[in-house]
């Protein structure tokens, strides 16, 4: 059955690749470019709040001063495609001086329209166009301030041509985040131009279908990726705010989903307002989003013990996040990481145990490394990963780096007692190849904040000898030193605070590791408990407590 599925996806990938190739040829023809031309809007129905653009950008500092740049030099070749796409997305418009940059900005956009009014491979990629249209519409007031009639007409025509391209091709976009960007651009176009109100209706209709397909009942993405939860929430807030400012009816499904999104974000946010590193997540800083939530008068609610398959223990300033979810289906697995029963631990506002993170902001090689089970704080057998990923380049190009196999989670339990909270779960990811079930139990003492755990390898059938590695990745900046006994490690947080990690009757080794959760690779330390097994069960008991 598995081979039949692989063959099916391979031939489907061939079909998708051929269609994309033919489409790109067609996009470059004069016939297609003429088909994008339609009626020029007479005026803007309303001007969106430019403050909203900074919600979806990552720019923190000024990158340049527009008044000091030659408009021709501005569009010279750049170091790589990534830099080129960032510039052509126009998200940097959130940084301009709105009082004095209009004329310079008009020159830069004029040159852009002369050079790029027709389809170009990277510059007219769906995500780049969508962000560009969103940026132009949100900043239209400063762009057309005191402009000539000719510039205004060309500018409006360019927005419509690009929007028409998006409308023609949205059904071919498989990436849900990019599809959201397209829909945001369409909805904004329909809000600001009376002549294109149908874009708003089309966008809302597609958006309702997208969110039904993409989110679970709690409002968490089926990809199980915390970063995509944040990404969607930002765009949905932007859409809702613009609909409200245009004095249109806000769809009930949009209101409901935003409330659920924000509740999920609140549940997985740490004491330092960041997100945990599971299933493709990067270390998201939620401070900016929090400002919008306050500004827009949102009140998150519905505290939950589990969202998106992530179990949550919170006791004052101490948190444990525990991944007890199964892999997403193939179509949603592009950013999935192989780390069942991995966990992250925060003690008194400090992150102690971490996963390595997803290297999406670093490189494709970093992303590949971060998918391995060994990059998560969990157990691996014979240096293999629980989940296998698609290796066929053609299939990956068509569908992204999707998974090939799955596993089941069982015996999931959450118990809260007077003095402790206990989480436990098992997975069968190693059953087929090694005859093992992995069961993990974690408990947090409410009074002492001591974290106690056990990892059990339960042999269900005899097989070959195995080597196991139980890894605990420390957050970058923490140092670790083995004690004389060999079965404990001193973890130093700062000069006045340290912890003791102990694995009873086991030897612990300190390994060099890498952290991939940010924008660059950082060194960190990994505590590893290793051993060998033949046909018998094994339980490793461990704990993390304050060093008094």
Secondary structure, DSSP 8 states (H G I E B T S, - for coil): -HHHHHHHHHHHHHHHHHHHHHHHHHHTSHHHHHHT--------S----GGGGGGG----S----GGGS-HHHHTS--SSHHHHHHHHHTGGGGGS-TTT-HHHHHHHHHHHHHHHSS--TTTT-HHHHHHHHHHHHHTHHHHSTT--HHHHHHHHHHHHHHHHHHHHHGGG---HHHHHHHHHHHHHHHHH-GGGHHHHHHHHHHHHHHHHHHB-TTS-BTT--HHHHHHHHHHHHHHHHHHHHTT----HHHHHHHHHHHHHHHHHB-TTSBB---TT----B-HHHHHHHHHTT-------SEETTEEEEEETTEEEEEE------GGG-TT----TT-EEEEETTEEEEE----GGGT-HHHHHHHTSGGGSSSEEETT--SS-B---HHHHHHH-S-BS----EEEEEEEE-SSEEEEEEEE-TTHHHH-EEEEEEEEEETTT--EEEEEEEEESS--S-EEEEEEEEE-TT-EEEE-TTSSEEEEEEETTEEEEEEETT--EEEEEEEE-SSSS-EEEEEEEEEEEESSS-EEEEEEEEE--
